[in-house]
Amino acid sequence: MLLSATVDPGMTSMVARRDPKVRLKDYETSLRFWLASGAISKIVMFENSGYDIRTLKAIASDFPSCDVEFHSFAGNQSGASLGKGHAELLGISRTLKQSQLIRNADLIVKCTGRLWVSNSRELFPRISERAFDVMCTLKQHLSFADARFFAATPEFINDYLFPRNEMINDAEGIFLEHALACATAKAIADRGAWRPFPNFPVIKGISGTYGTTISDRWATKVAKSAFYKLRTFVYRS
């Protein structure tokens, strides 16, 4: 599991939730969920603003059954000019090169660090059962992929996603989500395998972009899950 974090966004554009202390609390809440979920045994978390993350490390120490590896560095310089997605992808690249836990991984599941997937215990075993190069939710006529939560092989990330980082420019309306969708399309064109998630991922937490709580009412969640199953069936047909 790879979690991305930027505690102090500085002058990064399109960020409503800016207070580093508030953001740190978000990351603490999310990390506690992942550690207590029982869905995963290894977590790699990087923080790319160089902020003090001792409280996150303290939380991890309370869960000795899970291997947790932290990477902290000042790597958010491009956030102000190109946006948070560009800086995040640079952070992913740096972490994959440095991480001992990821070094021999066949699959990487990435989630934005302030978020969690409430049905992860049900979802993650089904993800690992499938063979694919990238698993993500595609939207907007396949031009936009939800980059908050996706799964991919290291080869997909290195060969298809990283080369598209230079297209990202939030000011021009080109986000990491567009880069992930383009990378997915190129992989498919090269006869790679894309798959939708086997279950609808129920994502919760606080949006850094809008500063709002991500949570659906019960009826909305049921409707989204039903639609997701129907869409997945259509993809297979």
N, C-alpha and C positions, 0 to 999 in steps of 0.2 A: 504494500500500500504506500503510495506516494502522496504526501500532503504538502501543498504549497502555502506559504505565508508571507505577508508583508505587513509587519506590525505598524511601522511608521511609513505611510505612503508619500510623505513629503509633498511635492508639487505634482504628483501623478494626476493626470486628468481623469474626469468622469468617475470620481470617488465621492460619494456622499458621506460615508462613515469614515471620518478622518482622524478622530482622537485616538492616538496610539494606545492609551490605557483601556479605552472601550474595545478597541480591536483585539488587544491581547486577551481580554476576557472572553471574546468570541472564540478565539483559538483554544483557550483553555477548556471551554465548554465542549467544543467539538472533539478535542483530543480525548477528553474523559469518555465521551460516548464511544469512540472507536476502540479505546482500550477495554472498556467494559462490555462491548458488544458480543465478544466471543466469535466474531466473524473472521478475524484475521490474527495471525501470529507474528507478523513483522510489519513495522511501520518505519518509513523514512520520511522525515519532515525537514524541509528547508525554509529558512527565513532570510529573505534577501534585502533587508534594510539595515542589517547589522544591529538590530535592537537586542536588548538583554532578554534572553529567553529562559532564565533560570527557573521561573515558575512552571514553564512547560516541562522542563527536565524533571522537576520535583514531582509533577503529576505522573510522569512516566515511571518514576521509581516506585510508585505505589502499585504498579502492575508488573511484577517481575516475570510473569508467565509470557509476556509479549516482548519481543526484541524491538527496541526503539533506537533509531539512529538519527541524530540531529546534525544539520549543517547550517551554519550561520555565517553570512558574508554580506558585504555591501555590494549588491548587484542590481539595484533598482534605478540606475542612472538614466536608462532610456525611458523610464515611466513618464517623466514630464513631457518628453517630446513625442514619443511614439505610442505611449499608453501602457497600461498594466499588463496586457496580454503579451506584448513584446518582451517586457522584463521577466514575466513569469516563464516564458518559454526558454529564455536564456538561463534562468535559474534551474529549470528542469534539466537542461543540457549539462550544466556544470555539476549538478548533483549526481546525474547518472554516471559521469566520469569518475566521481570521487567516492561514491557509495560502495561500501563493502557488502551490504545486504542485497543490493540490486545487481551486483557484479555478475552473478550467475543466474539471474532470474530469467524465466521463459516468458513471463507475463507481468506487466505493470498496470495496476489499477490506480488512476490518479483522481484525486478529489481536491477541490479548493478547500484550504485548511479550515475555514470558518464554518464549513458545511458538513453534514453527515447524511447517510442514507439509512433511514429508520428501518427498512426491511432488508438490511444487508445480510443478516444471518440466513435468510431464505434465498437471497439473490446470489451471493458470492459462490456457493457450491455449484450453482447452475452455470455461472460464468466459466468456472474452471473446467467444466465438462465439455465445453465447446472448443472447436478449433477455428481460429480466426487470426487475422493480422491486426484488425482494429474493430472495436465494438463501441458504438456511440449512437446517440440519438440525433438523427438528421431532420432538419426542418426547412421551411421556406424554400420549397422546390429543390431540396437537396443542396442548397447553397450555404447552409448554416448548420453547424454541429454544436451541440451543447458541450462546451469545453469545461464546464464545472466538474463533470464526472464522466470519465471514459476509461476504457481499458485497451491496451495495445501491446504488441511485442516490442522489445527494445529495437529490433530491426526496423519496424514501421516508424518509430519515433525518430531514429537516427537518419533513415534513408528518405522518408517522405515528409514528416512533420517539421523537423528542424530546418530543412532547406527553404521552407515557406515562411520563415520568421520575418524575412525582409519585406514581405508584402504587408505586414501588419502596420497600421497607422490609424489609431483611434480617431484622430482629428479628421481623417478622410473617410471615416465610417467603415474601415476595414479592420476587423477584429480577429482575435485568436480563433474565434468560432468559424470565421470564413477560411482561415488558414487550415484548420482541422478538416473542414469539409472538402477543401481542394486537395489536401493530402490523401484523404479517403478516396476521392474520385480517381486520383492518379494511381493509387494502389490497386483499385478495382480494374483500371485500364491495363495494368500490368499483370492481371489475373490473380491479384491478391484477394483475400477474403474479408469482406465487411459483414458484420452481423449486428442486428439490433439487440438490445438487452432482452434476455429471456423473460424477465418480469419488468414491470414499470418501476423504475427507481424512485422511491419516495424521498426526495431531497428536502432536508430541513436545515434551518440555521438563519443567519442574518446576511442579507445581500450587502456587499460592500459598495456596489454601484449605486443602489437606491436607498440603502439604510433601512430597509423594511424586512419584516419577518417572512421567511419562506415557509408557508404552511397552508395546506388546503383543508377545507371543510370535508367532513366524511363523504358527503354526497359527491363533491367535486372529485375527490380521490377515487371513488368507485367509478365515476364516469370516465376519468382519465385512464384508469387501469383497463376498463372494458375497451376503450378506443385503441389503446396500445396493443392489446391482444388481437383485435381485429386487423390493425395495420400490420402487425407481425405476420399474421396468417396470409395477408395479401402479398407481402414480400416473398413468402415461401411458395406461393401458387405459381 
